[in-house]
């Protein structure tokens, strides 16, 4: 297996990867983590959409769906859920369809849609994800959602962890080698401390979402690996 990492969706689209690769979309803070929490709590499916208007339009196809997402990290007026993983409890999401729009996470998912499989990854499901990917014969592209076209430290470090865990059985691209080195050498065993210095973690904490940040930086707490296929995320 060959592992590449794209630090933004724009980087991924520019490279025109062949469509027989597997893509893993990583938006640690917070879309990937919230999607994984929702699926672990029995959500039936999540339909990611780019805009608020798309969300309202898609609701016509799913009459009972919950609308979810954020802008500037805050819940969208009139929507049922924001983007905090704590909102996606079993009581709220079990057997539900959720239509979700977030600033970066759902954009990255749409960018990856042509890959042979598109999985959702984060620290919270890293072990389950790596077990699923360990035996694949396909090349792997780890796609960081980033922040509006810019590098995000938390996504890069999560892909570094994934590359590190898969590296005994894989050839790493230069970006994967760099992310792995960032995870191992820059973090020196304490990636949480490094991520707390990042701009999005600081912004979320300042905005009242410090508990979300702490939750999203827990490692290997969910066994579930959601997959995005035909426009819908399922477990
Ligand atoms: C996003 O998709 O941009 C993020 O998940 C933003 C957030 O922290 O809510």
Boltz pocket constraint, residues with backbone or C-beta under 6 A from the ligand:
constraints:
  - pocket:
      binder: B
      contacts: [[A, 27], [A, 29], [A, 30], [A, 31], [A, 32], [A, 70], [A, 73], [A, 74], [A, 83], [A, 102], [A, 103], [A, 104], [A, 105], [A, 106], [A, 145], [A, 146], [A, 204]]
      max_distance: 6.0
